[in-house]
Amino acid sequence: MTYYDPGLASWVKGDRVTAIASVPLLDAFNGVQRAAALASGFKVADVSAAFAAHDFATEVTMAPYGRVPLNVARICAWTSQCAKGDGHANAAGYRTIAGAFLRAVS
């Protein structure tokens, strides 16, 4: 699987530069992961896309943060990174990850 980007949570802490800079780092990591998996004959679940890692353009309103990019909103909603500094997925995040796996194997 590719990974989602907990670094996006920096946005709601007032550090937009780090949030934006985290995406190319994630892309580099995911590129290596994807290439290794595909070279070994595995399918790859695109979790990064499911979490909209690149979507800074679409803005949504999310309490208590106000207007944030979609990728930031999804990290905040689907992990505990924004609220607790814990990047592990919550139930909604794991459902999203499972959906990415389902799309990969269907």
VEXLUMBA-583271 format. One line per field, with one value per residue: residue in one letter; chain; x, y, z of N, C-alpha, C in turn. Coordinates in pm, whole numbers, m for minus. Atoms other than C-alpha are relative to their C-alpha. Layout:
! residues N
kefi: (a / ...) $
vomi: (A / ...) $
n_u: (X / ...) $
n_v: (Y / ...) $
n_w: (Z / ...) $
ca_u: (X / ...) $
ca_v: (Y / ...) $
ca_w: (Z / ...) $
c_u: (X / ...) $
c_v: (Y / ...) $
c_w: (Z / ...) $
END
This chain:
! residues 106
kefi: (m / t / y / y / d / p / g / l / a / s / w / v / k / g / d / r / v / t / a / i / a / s / v / p / l / l / d / a / f / n / g / v / q / r / a / a / a / l / a / s / g / f / k / v / a / d / v / s / a / a / f / a / a / h / d / f / a / t / e / v / t / m / a / p / y / g / r / v / p / l / n / v / a / r / i / c / a / w / t / s / q / c / a / k / g / d / g / h / a / n / a / a / g / y / r / t / i / a / g / a / f / l / r / a / v / s) $
vomi: (A / A / A / A / A / A / A / A / A / A / A / A / A / A / A / A / A / A / A / A / A / A / A / A / A / A / A / A / A / A / A / A / A / A / A / A / A / A / A / A / A / A / A / A / A / A / A / A / A / A / A / A / A / A / A / A / A / A / A / A / A / A / A / A / A / A / A / A / A / A / A / A / A / A / A / A / A / A / A / A / A / A / A / A / A / A / A / A / A / A / A / A / A / A / A / A / A / A / A / A / A / A / A / A / A / A) $
n_u: (83 / m64 / 32 / 56 / m100 / 27 / m63 / 99 / 59 / m73 / 81 / 91 / m84 / m54 / m123 / 39 / m119 / m32 / 108 / m18 / m127 / 10 / 59 / m102 / m72 / 89 / m2 / m126 / 12 / 101 / m52 / m87 / 88 / 80 / m89 / m42 / 114 / 35 / m109 / 15 / 125 / 112 / 85 / m25 / 115 / m41 / 53 / m32 / 107 / 125 / m8 / m14 / m124 / m44 / 109 / 0 / 89 / 138 / 9 / 119 / 7 / m13 / m14 / m4 / m108 / 48 / m24 / m128 / 0 / 58 / m98 / m17 / 123 / 5 / m94 / 59 / 120 / m22 / m106 / m1 / m120 / 26 / 48 / m80 / m136 / m10 / 28 / 70 / 137 / 113 / 92 / 31 / m122 / m19 / 99 / m50 / m112 / 59 / 58 / m111 / m40 / 106 / m13 / m122 / 14 / 125) $
n_v: (m119 / m129 / m52 / m134 / m97 / m67 / m132 / m101 / m56 / m123 / m111 / m52 / m52 / m125 / 21 / 41 / 34 / 142 / 82 / 4 / 69 / 142 / 77 / 60 / 105 / 115 / 52 / 73 / 126 / 85 / 45 / 116 / 108 / 47 / 67 / 129 / 90 / 37 / 84 / 133 / 57 / m33 / m115 / m104 / m79 / m141 / m66 / m143 / m61 / 5 / m108 / m124 / m61 / m114 / m97 / m125 / m95 / 11 / m38 / 41 / m54 / 108 / m45 / m140 / m64 / m92 / 41 / 68 / 81 / 133 / 97 / m25 / 44 / 146 / 44 / m32 / 81 / 144 / 38 / m85 / m82 / m142 / m19 / 65 / 29 / 144 / 19 / 124 / m18 / 35 / 93 / m54 / 12 / 141 / 33 / m59 / 85 / 125 / m29 / m6 / 139 / 62 / m48 / 58 / 142 / 24) $
n_w: (0 / m21 / m133 / m16 / m43 / m128 / m2 / 38 / m123 / m35 / 50 / m104 / m108 / 49 / 76 / 135 / 78 / m26 / 57 / 145 / 28 / m33 / 110 / 88 / m74 / 4 / 137 / 20 / m75 / 65 / 128 / m26 / m45 / 115 / 96 / m57 / m2 / 137 / 53 / m61 / 47 / m86 / 29 / m100 / m43 / 2 / m119 / 13 / 81 / m77 / m98 / 78 / m49 / 81 / 23 / m77 / 68 / m49 / m142 / m74 / m136 / m97 / m138 / m42 / 73 / 102 / 139 / 21 / 121 / m14 / m49 / m143 / m65 / m6 / m104 / m131 / m23 / 11 / m94 / m119 / 9 / m29 / m137 / m104 / 46 / 25 / 141 / 33 / 48 / m87 / 69 / 133 / 79 / 36 / 103 / 123 / 42 / 50 / 131 / 97 / 28 / 79 / 137 / 59 / 29 / 78) $
ca_u: (0 / 97 / 82 / m113 / 65 / 45 / 274 / m29 / m150 / 116 / m128 / m371 / m83 / 2 / 292 / 172 / 526 / 592 / 252 / 317 / 676 / 565 / 383 / 687 / 863 / 563 / 564 / 930 / 867 / 551 / 732 / 992 / 723 / 510 / 803 / 920 / 573 / 498 / 840 / 755 / 420 / 199 / m95 / m77 / m359 / m340 / m409 / m237 / m496 / m783 / m665 / m632 / m270 / m218 / m546 / m462 / m703 / m1034 / m1123 / m1368 / m1487 / m1385 / m1444 / m1249 / m1004 / m1223 / m1143 / m869 / m759 / m926 / m603 / m561 / m925 / m893 / m581 / m759 / m1079 / m926 / m632 / m565 / m267 / m429 / m593 / m348 / m28 / m100 / m76 / m246 / m574 / m903 / m1205 / m1298 / m937 / m913 / m1237 / m1082 / m764 / m972 / m1159 / m827 / m731 / m1068 / m1024 / m673 / m785 / m1118) $
ca_v: (0 / 360 / 566 / 868 / 1181 / 1263 / 1562 / 1741 / 1796 / 2067 / 2288 / 2316 / 2394 / 2699 / 2544 / 2537 / 2521 / 2185 / 2052 / 2142 / 2013 / 1679 / 1576 / 1540 / 1343 / 1113 / 1080 / 974 / 713 / 588 / 570 / 333 / 128 / 106 / 13 / m262 / m407 / m398 / m545 / m835 / m891 / m737 / m505 / m174 / m16 / 362 / 486 / 817 / 891 / 779 / 1033 / 1297 / 1366 / 1616 / 1809 / 2148 / 2316 / 2183 / 2357 / 2227 / 2356 / 2140 / 2214 / 2331 / 2432 / 2630 / 2622 / 2372 / 2186 / 1851 / 1657 / 1820 / 1758 / 1390 / 1349 / 1521 / 1319 / 979 / 981 / 1129 / 1329 / 1674 / 1627 / 1401 / 1386 / 1020 / 937 / 601 / 570 / 567 / 355 / 585 / 586 / 209 / 184 / 415 / 204 / m113 / 49 / 122 / m244 / m353 / m133 / m276 / m636 / m594) $
ca_w: (0 / m33 / 283 / 396 / 520 / 893 / 822 / 678 / 1036 / 1068 / 877 / 1170 / 1406 / 1195 / 1001 / 641 / 502 / 672 / 566 / 202 / 213 / 356 / 38 / m193 / 81 / 103 / m276 / m275 / m7 / m175 / m509 / m367 / m191 / m506 / m732 / m497 / m463 / m835 / m922 / m692 / m861 / m595 / m649 / m461 / m263 / m322 / 29 / m44 / m313 / m89 / 169 / m110 / m11 / m295 / m268 / m123 / m370 / m238 / 88 / 345 / 680 / 972 / 1337 / 1528 / 1254 / 1017 / 643 / 561 / 247 / 185 / 244 / 585 / 674 / 591 / 805 / 1092 / 1045 / 972 / 1217 / 1560 / 1432 / 1456 / 1795 / 1977 / 1770 / 1694 / 1325 / 1350 / 1164 / 1352 / 1255 / 964 / 846 / 857 / 657 / 397 / 388 / 350 / 62 / m112 / m74 / m209 / m516 / m570 / m568 / m751) $
c_u: (87 / m47 / m64 / 105 / m36 / 63 / m95 / m65 / 73 / m80 / m84 / 76 / 69 / 126 / m34 / 120 / 35 / m106 / 19 / 125 / m8 / m48 / 106 / 84 / m81 / 2 / 126 / m6 / m98 / 48 / 89 / m85 / m75 / 87 / 42 / m114 / m34 / 106 / m8 / m132 / m121 / m82 / 22 / m129 / 46 / m68 / 27 / m109 / m132 / m6 / 18 / 126 / 42 / m102 / 2 / m102 / m143 / m1 / m132 / 4 / 0 / 21 / 111 / 96 / m44 / 24 / 140 / m6 / m55 / 99 / 24 / m123 / m7 / 99 / m59 / m119 / 30 / 120 / m15 / 117 / m26 / m35 / 96 / 146 / 26 / m43 / m69 / m143 / m100 / m93 / m33 / 121 / 25 / m103 / 47 / 116 / m52 / m63 / 106 / 48 / m105 / 7 / 122 / m19 / m125 / 25) $
c_v: (124 / 51 / 137 / 87 / 70 / 139 / 112 / 66 / 126 / 123 / 61 / 52 / 129 / m12 / m54 / m43 / m148 / m90 / m16 / m80 / m150 / m85 / m56 / m107 / m129 / m64 / m82 / m135 / m94 / m52 / m122 / m120 / m62 / m78 / m137 / m100 / m48 / m90 / m142 / m65 / 28 / 114 / 100 / 75 / 145 / 77 / 149 / 72 / 0 / 111 / 137 / 78 / 125 / 114 / 116 / 98 / m2 / 36 / m46 / 67 / m116 / 60 / m79 / 85 / 104 / m56 / m59 / m75 / m141 / m101 / 15 / m49 / m151 / m55 / 24 / m89 / m149 / m52 / 87 / 97 / 146 / 22 / m50 / m25 / m147 / m26 / m128 / 30 / m33 / m91 / 47 / m11 / m143 / m45 / 53 / m84 / m133 / 19 / 9 / m139 / m70 / 43 / m63 / m145 / m33 / 7) $
c_w: (0 / 135 / m6 / 69 / 131 / 9 / m39 / 122 / 45 / m40 / 112 / 123 / m43 / m84 / m139 / m84 / 19 / m61 / m151 / m36 / 27 / m117 / m96 / 70 / 2 / m139 / m27 / 70 / m68 / m135 / 14 / 41 / m118 / m97 / 51 / m3 / m141 / m62 / 53 / m37 / 86 / m58 / 114 / 29 / 13 / 113 / m5 / m80 / 76 / 105 / m68 / 38 / m76 / m7 / 100 / m57 / 51 / 148 / 58 / 137 / 96 / 139 / 67 / m82 / m102 / m139 / m13 / m133 / 28 / 56 / 150 / 77 / 14 / 101 / 138 / 33 / 11 / 79 / 124 / m1 / 38 / 146 / 106 / m40 / m26 / m144 / m39 / m45 / 110 / m82 / m142 / m92 / m44 / m103 / m136 / m55 / m56 / m137 / m109 / m35 / m85 / m145 / m69 / m41 / m82 / m147) $
END
